[in-house]
Amino acid sequence: MRLRQLALVLITTSATTVVSADDVLGAPNDAAAIAQTCPRTLAEEPLATEYGSAGIMKNLAETDDSLKAIASRLLAEALTVENKKPAPGCTPDCPDDGVAEVIYRVAPMSFLPRGEQNALCLQLEDETAAAPLSFTPPTFGGVEALNRWISELSQGRGDDGKALYERCASNCSPRYTFFIASEEAGYSVRAEVLCGLARDKSNDQYLISTALRRSCAVD
């Protein structure tokens, strides 16, 4: 089993305020000034980081230390806190817009030395670091369906999984980043995959992490 897995100007005199037409036309309004100073997208807030085993038997049994079990749990936990954590950095002029994005990453812990990498993996490493492989499936109705798609993608199953395995061939290893947002109908997701260096299979550990990224509301 190949787990290929994670933004006023007033002119005054001593007693009189004088505002010319040019001043009015050239002065930015409050909304524009706020729009320039409000951070539309805030920095990531780390939520959790754990390590999971890619061992076949552990993942079939979904043991507590398996990649599958840990990844599923961290994702569910991240989606639970997504709408509860206030966005830091927003002000009354830049209120929290209430929309959060979970960033979910899965990647091998260990890779073969560059001298042991094949030419294709070295080439894909450079190419997909600059322009990751991207997958944007339809909105999922719930976490279970979302998890199922992520699992199929990482195992080369389903249309997206098969397309990934065709583009990330040989023994090259994918590193996944999923951007997940709550929608009225469920969850939307965009996956970016860096396909490159082959992992060292003598180390079966993967790094799984979650983070939260929120925005300030700017009209």
SELUMVO-334084 format. One record per atom (N, C-alpha, C): atom name; residue in one letter; x, y, z; residue number from 0. Coordinates in Angstrom, 3 decimals. Layout:
residues N
> a:r:xx:yy:zz:k
> CA:A:X:Y:Z:NUM
...
//
This chain:
residues 219
> a:r:xx:yy:zz:k
> N:M:0.854:-1.187:0.000:0
> CA:M:0.000:0.000:0.000:0
> C:M:0.888:1.235:0.000:0
> N:R:0.634:2.101:-0.953:1
> CA:R:1.440:3.297:-1.015:1
> C:R:0.642:4.441:-0.422:1
> N:L:1.105:4.958:0.683:2
> CA:L:0.441:6.108:1.283:2
> C:L:1.230:7.334:0.851:2
> N:R:0.618:8.147:-0.013:3
> CA:R:1.392:9.213:-0.618:3
> C:R:0.845:10.547:-0.123:3
> N:Q:1.075:10.090:1.145:4
> CA:Q:0.632:11.228:1.798:4
> C:Q:1.937:11.990:2.060:4
> N:L:0.647:14.752:3.805:5
> CA:L:-0.144:17.243:3.868:5
> C:L:0.029:17.624:3.687:5
> N:A:-5.201:39.489:3.407:6
> CA:A:-5.478:42.942:3.873:6
> C:A:-6.390:44.324:4.333:6
> N:L:-7.269:62.296:4.896:7
> CA:L:-8.433:63.033:5.293:7
> C:L:-7.779:64.399:5.356:7
> N:V:-8.050:64.615:4.356:8
> CA:V:-7.178:65.780:4.379:8
> C:V:-8.029:67.032:4.570:8
> N:L:-7.785:67.853:5.654:9
> CA:L:-8.443:69.137:5.879:9
> C:L:-7.360:70.198:5.930:9
> N:I:-7.542:71.328:5.150:10
> CA:I:-6.590:72.431:5.187:10
> C:I:-7.166:73.473:6.133:10
> N:T:-6.483:73.785:7.214:11
> CA:T:-7.030:74.679:8.230:11
> C:T:-6.229:75.964:8.326:11
> N:T:-6.933:77.078:8.662:12
> CA:T:-6.301:78.333:9.037:12
> C:T:-6.479:78.463:10.532:12
> N:S:-6.075:79.616:11.113:13
> CA:S:-6.155:79.757:12.564:13
> C:S:-7.581:79.668:13.076:13
> N:A:-8.580:80.154:12.305:14
> CA:A:-9.952:80.121:12.793:14
> C:A:-10.911:79.491:11.806:14
> N:T:-10.450:79.171:10.623:15
> CA:T:-11.358:78.712:9.583:15
> C:T:-10.837:77.444:8.940:15
> N:T:-11.736:76.523:8.678:16
> CA:T:-11.381:75.312:7.956:16
> C:T:-11.749:75.506:6.499:16
> N:V:-10.759:75.320:5.624:17
> CA:V:-10.992:75.523:4.208:17
> C:V:-10.761:74.217:3.486:17
> N:V:-11.743:73.768:2.721:18
> CA:V:-11.628:72.525:1.978:18
> C:V:-11.891:72.818:0.518:18
> N:S:-10.911:72.612:-0.317:19
> CA:S:-11.097:72.866:-1.745:19
> C:S:-11.652:71.635:-2.430:19
> N:A:-12.172:71.835:-3.659:20
> CA:A:-12.691:70.710:-4.433:20
> C:A:-11.603:69.697:-4.686:20
> N:D:-10.396:70.178:-4.970:21
> CA:D:-9.285:69.262:-5.226:21
> C:D:-8.977:68.426:-4.002:21
> N:D:-9.073:69.059:-2.809:22
> CA:D:-8.804:68.310:-1.582:22
> C:D:-9.808:67.186:-1.406:22
> N:V:-11.091:67.488:-1.646:23
> CA:V:-12.142:66.490:-1.467:23
> C:V:-11.965:65.350:-2.450:23
> N:L:-11.712:65.694:-3.693:24
> CA:L:-11.581:64.660:-4.712:24
> C:L:-10.335:63.825:-4.515:24
> N:G:-9.288:64.442:-3.980:25
> CA:G:-8.029:63.716:-3.859:25
> C:G:-7.858:62.990:-2.552:25
> N:A:-8.719:63.251:-1.583:26
> CA:A:-8.551:62.641:-0.268:26
> C:A:-9.222:61.290:-0.206:26
> N:P:-8.529:60.264:0.301:27
> CA:P:-9.164:58.958:0.458:27
> C:P:-10.207:59.009:1.560:27
> N:N:-11.297:58.277:1.413:28
> CA:N:-12.310:58.254:2.458:28
> C:N:-11.926:57.253:3.541:28
> N:D:-12.731:57.251:4.620:29
> CA:D:-12.414:56.373:5.742:29
> C:D:-12.354:54.923:5.316:29
> N:A:-13.318:54.500:4.517:30
> CA:A:-13.372:53.097:4.107:30
> C:A:-12.125:52.707:3.339:30
> N:A:-11.674:53.624:2.461:31
> CA:A:-10.478:53.307:1.677:31
> C:A:-9.258:53.210:2.574:31
> N:A:-9.183:54.136:3.569:32
> CA:A:-8.040:54.098:4.477:32
> C:A:-8.028:52.806:5.273:32
> N:I:-9.210:52.400:5.730:33
> CA:I:-9.305:51.151:6.485:33
> C:I:-8.919:49.975:5.614:33
> N:A:-9.406:50.002:4.377:34
> CA:A:-9.116:48.896:3.468:34
> C:A:-7.629:48.731:3.241:34
> N:Q:-6.889:49.866:3.313:35
> CA:Q:-5.455:49.794:3.092:35
> C:Q:-4.715:49.276:4.315:35
> N:T:-5.306:49.454:5.514:36
> CA:T:-4.603:49.066:6.731:36
> C:T:-5.091:47.760:7.336:36
> N:C:-6.304:47.329:7.012:37
> CA:C:-6.823:46.077:7.560:37
> C:C:-6.168:44.885:6.874:37
> N:P:-5.666:43.952:7.641:38
> CA:P:-5.122:42.741:7.011:38
> C:P:-6.260:41.853:6.533:38
> N:R:-6.404:41.705:5.233:39
> CA:R:-7.494:40.875:4.721:39
> C:R:-7.342:39.434:5.200:39
> N:T:-6.131:38.929:5.123:40
> CA:T:-5.884:37.562:5.566:40
> C:T:-4.828:37.584:6.652:40
> N:L:-5.127:36.979:7.770:41
> CA:L:-4.213:36.980:8.903:41
> C:L:-3.249:35.808:8.825:41
> N:A:-2.223:35.897:9.619:42
> CA:A:-1.237:34.819:9.656:42
> C:A:-1.866:33.541:10.198:42
> N:E:-1.237:32.424:9.888:43
> CA:E:-1.726:31.135:10.374:43
> C:E:-1.570:31.025:11.887:43
> N:E:-2.574:30.428:12.518:44
> CA:E:-2.498:30.075:13.936:44
> C:E:-2.323:28.565:14.031:44
> N:P:-1.170:28.065:14.445:45
> CA:P:-1.001:26.611:14.574:45
> C:P:-1.991:26.045:15.583:45
> N:L:-2.568:24.901:15.253:46
> CA:L:-3.504:24.232:16.152:46
> C:L:-2.889:22.986:16.765:46
> N:A:-2.394:22.086:15.931:47
> CA:A:-1.848:20.822:16.445:47
> C:A:-0.823:20.259:15.474:47
> N:T:0.134:19.531:16.038:48
> CA:T:1.138:18.826:15.237:48
> C:T:1.388:17.470:15.882:48
> N:E:1.272:16.413:15.097:49
> CA:E:1.538:15.069:15.611:49
> C:E:2.222:14.239:14.532:49
> N:Y:2.720:13.077:14.946:50
> CA:Y:3.373:12.154:14.021:50
> C:Y:2.566:10.870:13.957:50
> N:G:2.462:10.306:12.752:51
> CA:G:1.716:9.071:12.583:51
> C:G:2.468:8.075:11.740:51
> N:S:2.228:6.805:11.995:52
> CA:S:2.902:5.734:11.268:52
> C:S:2.178:5.407:9.968:52
> N:A:2.975:5.204:8.901:53
> CA:A:2.414:4.788:7.613:53
> C:A:2.391:3.272:7.480:53
> N:G:2.694:2.559:8.555:54
> CA:G:2.711:1.102:8.522:54
> C:G:1.385:0.528:8.040:54
> N:I:1.458:-0.457:7.150:55
> CA:I:0.248:-1.002:6.525:55
> C:I:-0.712:-1.582:7.557:55
> N:M:-0.220:-2.448:8.414:56
> CA:M:-1.094:-3.111:9.376:56
> C:M:-1.709:-2.113:10.360:56
> N:K:-0.925:-1.143:10.791:57
> CA:K:-1.450:-0.144:11.722:57
> C:K:-2.584:0.661:11.091:57
> N:N:-2.431:0.981:9.809:58
> CA:N:-3.460:1.782:9.147:58
> C:N:-4.688:0.967:8.793:58
> N:L:-4.502:-0.323:8.485:59
> CA:L:-5.656:-1.189:8.260:59
> C:L:-6.484:-1.316:9.533:59
> N:A:-5.789:-1.409:10.663:60
> CA:A:-6.470:-1.536:11.951:60
> C:A:-6.846:-0.180:12.542:60
> N:E:-6.352:0.896:11.929:61
> CA:E:-6.574:2.256:12.424:61
> C:E:-6.198:2.377:13.900:61
> N:T:-4.999:1.900:14.238:62
> CA:T:-4.511:2.034:15.607:62
> C:T:-4.309:3.512:15.937:62
> N:D:-4.238:3.822:17.238:63
> CA:D:-4.153:5.220:17.665:63
> C:D:-2.936:5.945:17.095:63
> N:D:-1.850:5.195:16.825:64
> CA:D:-0.631:5.831:16.317:64
> C:D:-0.524:5.771:14.796:64
> N:S:-1.575:5.306:14.128:65
> CA:S:-1.535:5.206:12.667:65
> C:S:-1.768:6.571:12.025:65
> N:L:-1.195:6.733:10.856:66
> CA:L:-1.374:7.975:10.104:66
> C:L:-2.851:8.255:9.854:66
> N:K:-3.592:7.231:9.478:67
> CA:K:-5.010:7.401:9.158:67
> C:K:-5.802:7.896:10.358:67
> N:A:-5.585:7.284:11.525:68
> CA:A:-6.346:7.656:12.717:68
> C:A:-5.996:9.065:13.185:68
> N:I:-4.699:9.379:13.216:69
> CA:I:-4.271:10.697:13.694:69
> C:I:-4.725:11.796:12.744:69
> N:A:-4.571:11.550:11.439:70
> CA:A:-4.971:12.554:10.455:70
> C:A:-6.468:12.840:10.539:70
> N:S:-7.274:11.791:10.662:71
> CA:S:-8.728:11.969:10.757:71
> C:S:-9.106:12.739:12.014:71
> N:R:-8.456:12.405:13.133:72
> CA:R:-8.778:13.071:14.401:72
> C:R:-8.387:14.549:14.372:72
> N:L:-7.175:14.860:13.897:73
> CA:L:-6.734:16.253:13.875:73
> C:L:-7.597:17.105:12.953:73
> N:L:-8.006:16.519:11.826:74
> CA:L:-8.864:17.273:10.915:74
> C:L:-10.215:17.562:11.558:74
> N:A:-10.814:16.550:12.179:75
> CA:A:-12.114:16.741:12.832:75
> C:A:-12.017:17.783:13.944:75
> N:E:-10.933:17.741:14.732:76
> CA:E:-10.742:18.711:15.809:76
> C:E:-10.573:20.123:15.255:76
> N:A:-9.823:20.251:14.167:77
> CA:A:-9.602:21.570:13.568:77
> C:A:-10.902:22.157:13.042:77
> N:L:-11.726:21.328:12.426:78
> CA:L:-12.996:21.812:11.892:78
> C:L:-13.978:22.157:13.005:78
> N:T:-13.803:21.548:14.183:79
> CA:T:-14.660:21.852:15.329:79
> C:T:-14.356:23.234:15.892:79
> N:V:-13.063:23.602:15.969:80
> CA:V:-12.697:24.903:16.541:80
> C:V:-12.775:26.019:15.513:80
> N:E:-12.928:25.672:14.250:81
> CA:E:-12.846:26.655:13.167:81
> C:E:-13.770:27.850:13.356:81
> N:N:-15.001:27.619:13.795:82
> CA:N:-15.951:28.721:13.942:82
> C:N:-16.013:29.269:15.365:82
> N:K:-15.154:28.792:16.248:83
> CA:K:-15.210:29.215:17.645:83
> C:K:-14.087:30.174:18.022:83
> N:K:-12.933:30.058:17.390:84
> CA:K:-11.805:30.898:17.758:84
> C:K:-11.959:32.293:17.149:84
> N:P:-11.822:33.352:17.973:85
> CA:P:-11.878:34.701:17.408:85
> C:P:-10.618:34.988:16.611:85
> N:A:-10.744:35.836:15.621:86
> CA:A:-9.584:36.181:14.805:86
> C:A:-8.744:37.226:15.527:86
> N:P:-7.468:36.944:15.786:87
> CA:P:-6.610:37.937:16.420:87
> C:P:-6.223:38.996:15.395:87
> N:G:-5.942:40.229:15.859:88
> CA:G:-5.460:41.250:14.943:88
> C:G:-6.545:42.096:14.328:88
> N:C:-7.813:41.700:14.460:89
> CA:C:-8.898:42.521:13.935:89
> C:C:-9.271:43.575:14.984:89
> N:T:-9.813:44.706:14.537:90
> CA:T:-10.178:45.823:15.405:90
> C:T:-11.619:46.209:15.101:90
> N:P:-12.204:47.156:15.870:91
> CA:P:-13.560:47.600:15.525:91
> C:P:-13.670:48.112:14.089:91
> N:D:-12.590:48.711:13.588:92
> CA:D:-12.595:49.170:12.201:92
> C:D:-12.335:48.030:11.229:92
> N:C:-11.769:46.947:11.732:93
> CA:C:-11.467:45.771:10.903:93
> C:C:-12.033:44.542:11.606:93
> N:P:-13.349:44.393:11.659:94
> CA:P:-13.928:43.281:12.424:94
> C:P:-13.624:41.924:11.808:94
> N:D:-13.717:40.925:12.653:95
> CA:D:-13.577:39.543:12.198:95
> C:D:-14.707:39.248:11.219:95
> N:D:-14.368:38.732:10.047:96
> CA:D:-15.432:38.481:9.064:96
> C:D:-16.147:37.159:9.292:96
> N:G:-15.709:36.405:10.313:97
> CA:G:-16.417:35.180:10.667:97
> C:G:-16.114:33.997:9.788:97
> N:V:-15.231:34.158:8.823:98
> CA:V:-14.897:33.054:7.927:98
> C:V:-13.492:32.564:8.227:98
> N:A:-13.357:31.295:8.496:99
> CA:A:-12.052:30.727:8.804:99
> C:A:-11.706:29.649:7.799:99
> N:E:-10.426:29.440:7.641:100
> CA:E:-9.939:28.410:6.738:100
> C:E:-8.989:27.509:7.513:100
> N:V:-9.259:26.224:7.493:101
> CA:V:-8.366:25.257:8.123:101
> C:V:-7.300:24.854:7.117:101
> N:I:-6.056:24.878:7.564:102
> CA:I:-4.947:24.438:6.720:102
> C:I:-4.417:23.138:7.320:102
> N:Y:-4.441:22.115:6.529:103
> CA:Y:-4.187:20.743:6.989:103
> C:Y:-3.064:20.166:6.135:103
> N:R:-1.968:19.761:6.772:104
> CA:R:-0.791:19.315:6.029:104
> C:R:-0.390:17.897:6.440:104
> N:V:0.047:17.137:5.449:105
> CA:V:0.543:15.779:5.688:105
> C:V:1.784:15.584:4.825:105
> N:A:2.886:15.165:5.455:106
> CA:A:4.133:14.991:4.697:106
> C:A:5.027:13.958:5.374:106
> N:P:5.832:13.226:4.595:107
> CA:P:6.783:12.269:5.177:107
> C:P:7.815:12.999:6.031:107
> N:M:8.343:12.287:7.024:108
> CA:M:9.359:12.864:7.894:108
> C:M:10.764:12.730:7.325:108
> N:S:10.984:11.715:6.506:109
> CA:S:12.350:11.408:6.075:109
> C:S:12.389:11.122:4.581:109
> N:F:13.428:11.619:3.923:110
> CA:F:13.585:11.432:2.481:110
> C:F:14.950:10.816:2.174:110
> N:L:15.034:10.144:1.052:111
> CA:L:16.315:9.606:0.610:111
> C:L:17.273:10.757:0.313:111
> N:P:18.588:10.543:0.485:112
> CA:P:19.557:11.581:0.123:112
> C:P:19.402:11.955:-1.350:112
> N:R:19.723:13.196:-1.683:113
> CA:R:19.558:13.647:-3.068:113
> C:R:20.347:12.781:-4.042:113
> N:G:21.474:12.264:-3.601:114
> CA:G:22.279:11.419:-4.472:114
> C:G:21.602:10.113:-4.831:114
> N:E:20.600:9.707:-4.047:115
> CA:E:19.869:8.471:-4.316:115
> C:E:18.510:8.731:-4.975:115
> N:Q:18.206:9.988:-5.244:116
> CA:Q:16.933:10.332:-5.873:116
> C:Q:17.038:10.157:-7.386:116
> N:N:15.942:9.708:-8.001:117
> CA:N:15.979:9.611:-9.460:117
> C:N:15.709:10.977:-10.090:117
> N:A:16.048:11.103:-11.367:118
> CA:A:15.983:12.399:-12.051:118
> C:A:14.563:12.959:-12.082:118
> N:L:13.567:12.077:-12.245:119
> CA:L:12.184:12.542:-12.319:119
> C:L:11.758:13.212:-11.017:119
> N:C:12.096:12.588:-9.887:120
> CA:C:11.698:13.150:-8.592:120
> C:C:12.387:14.488:-8.334:120
> N:L:13.644:14.597:-8.732:121
> CA:L:14.357:15.866:-8.569:121
> C:L:13.722:16.953:-9.433:121
> N:Q:13.327:16.584:-10.634:122
> CA:Q:12.681:17.538:-11.538:122
> C:Q:11.324:17.972:-10.985:122
> N:L:10.523:17.000:-10.544:123
> CA:L:9.199:17.314:-10.004:123
> C:L:9.291:18.128:-8.714:123
> N:E:10.324:17.880:-7.919:124
> CA:E:10.525:18.649:-6.685:124
> C:E:10.608:20.140:-7.007:124
> N:D:11.415:20.492:-7.994:125
> CA:D:11.577:21.903:-8.370:125
> C:D:10.307:22.456:-9.014:125
> N:E:9.703:21.670:-9.894:126
> CA:E:8.526:22.150:-10.627:126
> C:E:7.323:22.359:-9.717:126
> N:T:7.041:21.389:-8.860:127
> CA:T:5.832:21.491:-8.031:127
> C:T:6.042:22.334:-6.776:127
> N:A:7.299:22.619:-6.414:128
> CA:A:7.546:23.590:-5.349:128
> C:A:7.143:24.981:-5.837:128
> N:A:7.369:25.247:-7.122:129
> CA:A:7.003:26.536:-7.717:129
> C:A:5.533:26.582:-8.107:129
> N:A:5.006:25.472:-8.581:130
> CA:A:3.606:25.402:-9.025:130
> C:A:3.026:24.065:-8.594:130
> N:P:2.491:23.981:-7.366:131
> CA:P:1.970:22.707:-6.855:131
> C:P:0.854:22.142:-7.728:131
> N:L:0.731:20.822:-7.708:132
> CA:L:-0.408:20.171:-8.349:132
> C:L:-1.652:20.560:-7.551:132
> N:S:-2.722:20.926:-8.230:133
> CA:S:-3.899:21.447:-7.539:133
> C:S:-5.145:20.630:-7.864:133
> N:F:-5.952:20.390:-6.828:134
> CA:F:-7.200:19.647:-6.982:134
> C:F:-8.297:20.384:-6.214:134
> N:T:-9.421:20.644:-6.877:135
> CA:T:-10.540:21.347:-6.246:135
> C:T:-11.830:20.583:-6.522:135
> N:P:-12.164:19.616:-5.677:136
> CA:P:-13.384:18.825:-5.883:136
> C:P:-14.626:19.621:-5.501:136
> N:P:-15.818:19.100:-5.807:137
> CA:P:-17.060:19.765:-5.382:137
> C:P:-17.156:19.807:-3.857:137
> N:T:-18.049:20.659:-3.343:138
> CA:T:-18.247:20.781:-1.901:138
> C:T:-18.720:19.457:-1.305:138
> N:F:-18.203:19.140:-0.107:139
> CA:F:-18.583:17.903:0.581:139
> C:F:-19.627:18.206:1.649:139
> N:G:-20.601:17.305:1.790:140
> CA:G:-21.691:17.516:2.727:140
> C:G:-21.297:17.394:4.184:140
> N:G:-20.216:16.679:4.478:141
> CA:G:-19.794:16.484:5.861:141
> C:G:-18.348:16.059:5.952:141
> N:V:-17.866:15.926:7.196:142
> CA:V:-16.463:15.575:7.435:142
> C:V:-16.148:14.176:6.924:142
> N:E:-17.084:13.256:7.069:143
> CA:E:-16.835:11.882:6.630:143
> C:E:-16.560:11.829:5.127:143
> N:A:-17.373:12.529:4.343:144
> CA:A:-17.173:12.549:2.889:144
> C:A:-15.875:13.250:2.529:144
> N:L:-15.548:14.313:3.245:145
> CA:L:-14.288:15.022:3.014:145
> C:L:-13.101:14.114:3.303:145
> N:N:-13.149:13.415:4.429:146
> CA:N:-12.072:12.493:4.801:146
> C:N:-11.920:11.375:3.781:146
> N:R:-13.043:10.901:3.280:147
> CA:R:-12.994:9.822:2.295:147
> C:R:-12.279:10.282:1.021:147
> N:W:-12.571:11.507:0.582:148
> CA:W:-11.904:12.022:-0.622:148
> C:W:-10.403:12.203:-0.395:148
> N:I:-10.035:12.712:0.777:149
> CA:I:-8.616:12.895:1.090:149
> C:I:-7.900:11.552:1.093:149
> N:S:-8.547:10.541:1.684:150
> CA:S:-7.958:9.203:1.720:150
> C:S:-7.794:8.640:0.312:150
> N:E:-8.824:8.795:-0.512:151
> CA:E:-8.749:8.286:-1.886:151
> C:E:-7.675:9.013:-2.686:151
> N:L:-7.568:10.319:-2.507:152
> CA:L:-6.538:11.083:-3.217:152
> C:L:-5.151:10.570:-2.868:152
> N:S:-4.910:10.354:-1.576:153
> CA:S:-3.576:9.945:-1.128:153
> C:S:-3.246:8.503:-1.491:153
> N:Q:-4.258:7.715:-1.816:154
> CA:Q:-4.025:6.316:-2.175:154
> C:Q:-4.192:6.050:-3.668:154
> N:G:-4.366:7.100:-4.455:155
> CA:G:-4.475:6.927:-5.899:155
> C:G:-5.799:6.367:-6.357:155
> N:R:-6.838:6.511:-5.550:156
> CA:R:-8.162:6.012:-5.927:156
> C:R:-9.081:7.172:-6.302:156
> N:G:-10.113:6.879:-7.070:157
> CA:G:-11.005:7.927:-7.552:157
> C:G:-10.345:8.710:-8.679:157
> N:D:-11.120:9.573:-9.322:158
> CA:D:-10.598:10.319:-10.470:158
> C:D:-9.410:11.203:-10.094:158
> N:D:-9.529:11.932:-8.964:159
> CA:D:-8.436:12.821:-8.563:159
> C:D:-7.210:12.034:-8.118:159
> N:G:-7.433:10.940:-7.395:160
> CA:G:-6.312:10.120:-6.949:160
> C:G:-5.550:9.513:-8.112:160
> N:K:-6.289:9.018:-9.094:161
> CA:K:-5.639:8.438:-10.276:161
> C:K:-4.855:9.500:-11.042:161
> N:A:-5.442:10.706:-11.154:162
> CA:A:-4.750:11.797:-11.846:162
> C:A:-3.476:12.185:-11.103:162
> N:L:-3.533:12.185:-9.772:163
> CA:L:-2.342:12.507:-8.984:163
> C:L:-1.252:11.478:-9.206:163
> N:Y:-1.589:10.210:-9.145:164
> CA:Y:-0.588:9.157:-9.309:164
> C:Y:0.024:9.172:-10.708:164
> N:E:-0.750:9.600:-11.707:165
> CA:E:-0.199:9.698:-13.060:165
> C:E:0.801:10.842:-13.161:165
> N:R:0.535:11.928:-12.432:166
> CA:R:1.407:13.110:-12.506:166
> C:R:2.550:13.038:-11.506:166
> N:C:2.370:12.274:-10.449:167
> CA:C:3.406:12.106:-9.425:167
> C:C:3.825:10.644:-9.461:167
> N:A:4.619:10.305:-10.452:168
> CA:A:4.908:8.903:-10.752:168
> C:A:6.202:8.421:-10.096:168
> N:S:6.618:7.233:-10.513:169
> CA:S:7.829:6.578:-10.004:169
> C:S:7.704:6.420:-8.484:169
> N:N:8.803:6.622:-7.760:170
> CA:N:8.740:6.518:-6.299:170
> C:N:8.712:7.900:-5.655:170
> N:C:8.353:8.920:-6.432:171
> CA:C:8.291:10.289:-5.914:171
> C:C:7.180:10.391:-4.859:171
> N:S:7.416:11.164:-3.822:172
> CA:S:6.476:11.234:-2.696:172
> C:S:5.748:12.570:-2.640:172
> N:P:4.433:12.522:-2.482:173
> CA:P:3.659:13.765:-2.362:173
> C:P:3.707:14.330:-0.945:173
> N:R:3.642:15.643:-0.848:174
> CA:R:3.435:16.352:0.411:174
> C:R:2.171:17.188:0.217:174
> N:Y:1.195:16.974:1.083:175
> CA:Y:-0.144:17.530:0.874:175
> C:Y:-0.406:18.758:1.745:175
> N:T:-1.058:19.752:1.156:176
> CA:T:-1.610:20.881:1.906:176
> C:T:-3.058:21.050:1.469:176
> N:F:-3.974:20.970:2.434:177
> CA:F:-5.401:21.112:2.150:177
> C:F:-5.911:22.412:2.777:177
> N:F:-6.615:23.216:1.993:178
> CA:F:-7.229:24.454:2.466:178
> C:F:-8.736:24.197:2.523:178
> N:I:-9.288:24.172:3.740:179
> CA:I:-10.671:23.734:3.939:179
> C:I:-11.488:24.847:4.589:179
> N:A:-12.644:25.135:4.014:180
> CA:A:-13.517:26.185:4.548:180
> C:A:-14.942:25.668:4.664:180
> N:S:-15.634:26.124:5.701:181
> CA:S:-17.045:25.762:5.883:181
> C:S:-17.910:26.561:4.919:181
> N:E:-18.846:25.874:4.291:182
> CA:E:-19.818:26.516:3.412:182
> C:E:-21.210:26.160:3.928:182
> N:E:-22.232:26.844:3.421:183
> CA:E:-23.597:26.531:3.848:183
> C:E:-23.943:25.076:3.558:183
> N:A:-23.409:24.572:2.454:184
> CA:A:-23.747:23.205:2.048:184
> C:A:-22.760:22.170:2.570:184
> N:G:-21.737:22.592:3.303:185
> CA:G:-20.759:21.629:3.809:185
> C:G:-19.364:22.209:3.858:185
> N:Y:-18.417:21.519:3.220:186
> CA:Y:-17.020:21.943:3.247:186
> C:Y:-16.449:22.014:1.839:186
> N:S:-15.770:23.130:1.549:187
> CA:S:-15.033:23.234:0.293:187
> C:S:-13.566:22.967:0.599:187
> N:V:-12.858:22.411:-0.362:188
> CA:V:-11.450:22.095:-0.142:188
> C:V:-10.663:22.337:-1.417:188
> N:R:-9.465:22.837:-1.230:189
> CA:R:-8.497:22.934:-2.320:189
> C:R:-7.228:22.235:-1.863:189
> N:A:-6.774:21.286:-2.645:190
> CA:A:-5.563:20.548:-2.292:190
> C:A:-4.410:21.006:-3.165:190
> N:E:-3.270:21.267:-2.536:191
> CA:E:-2.041:21.559:-3.259:191
> C:E:-1.030:20.476:-2.904:191
> N:V:-0.426:19.898:-3.923:192
> CA:V:0.479:18.771:-3.703:192
> C:V:1.857:19.097:-4.255:192
> N:L:2.854:19.017:-3.388:193
> CA:L:4.240:19.112:-3.813:193
> C:L:4.722:17.686:-4.009:193
> N:C:4.944:17.301:-5.234:194
> CA:C:5.417:15.950:-5.546:194
> C:C:6.893:16.035:-5.862:194
> N:G:7.702:15.269:-5.146:195
> CA:G:9.127:15.360:-5.412:195
> C:G:9.927:14.261:-4.767:195
> N:L:10.819:14.629:-3.880:196
> CA:L:11.779:13.698:-3.301:196
> C:L:11.110:12.433:-2.777:196
> N:A:11.719:11.301:-3.085:197
> CA:A:11.212:10.015:-2.601:197
> C:A:11.480:9.892:-1.107:197
> N:R:10.503:9.388:-0.382:198
> CA:R:10.691:9.246:1.060:198
> C:R:11.564:8.044:1.383:198
> N:D:12.202:8.105:2.526:199
> CA:D:13.000:6.993:3.031:199
> C:D:12.049:6.043:3.754:199
> N:K:11.775:4.903:3.155:200
> CA:K:10.777:3.989:3.702:200
> C:K:11.245:3.259:4.956:200
> N:S:12.521:3.433:5.324:201
> CA:S:12.967:2.855:6.594:201
> C:S:12.396:3.643:7.776:201
> N:N:11.900:4.836:7.509:202
> CA:N:11.234:5.656:8.520:202
> C:N:9.781:5.813:8.082:202
> N:D:8.863:5.196:8.824:203
> CA:D:7.457:5.213:8.394:203
> C:D:6.659:6.368:8.987:203
> N:Q:7.339:7.350:9.600:204
> CA:Q:6.634:8.437:10.266:204
> C:Q:6.285:9.584:9.312:204
> N:Y:5.053:10.070:9.469:205
> CA:Y:4.582:11.247:8.731:205
> C:Y:4.271:12.353:9.731:205
> N:L:4.462:13.592:9.302:206
> CA:L:4.109:14.755:10.109:206
> C:L:2.730:15.239:9.676:206
> N:I:1.814:15.347:10.634:207
> CA:I:0.464:15.835:10.358:207
> C:I:0.256:17.104:11.177:207
> N:S:-0.163:18.179:10.538:208
> CA:S:-0.366:19.428:11.269:208
> C:S:-1.629:20.135:10.798:208
> N:T:-2.195:20.926:11.703:209
> CA:T:-3.363:21.742:11.369:209
> C:T:-3.110:23.171:11.832:209
> N:A:-3.688:24.110:11.117:210
> CA:A:-3.589:25.524:11.467:210
> C:A:-4.885:26.204:11.060:210
> N:L:-5.102:27.394:11.612:211
> CA:L:-6.308:28.160:11.320:211
> C:L:-5.896:29.505:10.741:211
> N:R:-6.551:29.926:9.684:212
> CA:R:-6.279:31.236:9.093:212
> C:R:-7.599:31.971:8.924:212
> N:R:-7.694:33.156:9.554:213
> CA:R:-8.930:33.929:9.489:213
> C:R:-8.668:35.262:8.815:213
> N:S:-9.732:35.998:8.549:214
> CA:S:-9.618:37.280:7.856:214
> C:S:-10.390:38.356:8.603:214
> N:C:-10.003:39.605:8.373:215
> CA:C:-10.790:40.735:8.848:215
> C:C:-11.733:41.150:7.729:215
> N:A:-12.927:41.602:8.098:216
> CA:A:-13.919:41.983:7.089:216
> C:A:-13.603:43.369:6.555:216
> N:V:-13.377:43.468:5.268:217
> CA:V:-13.113:44.747:4.611:217
> C:V:-14.013:44.840:3.390:217
> N:D:-14.867:45.861:3.333:218
> CA:D:-15.757:46.017:2.174:218
> C:D:-14.992:46.604:0.996:218
//
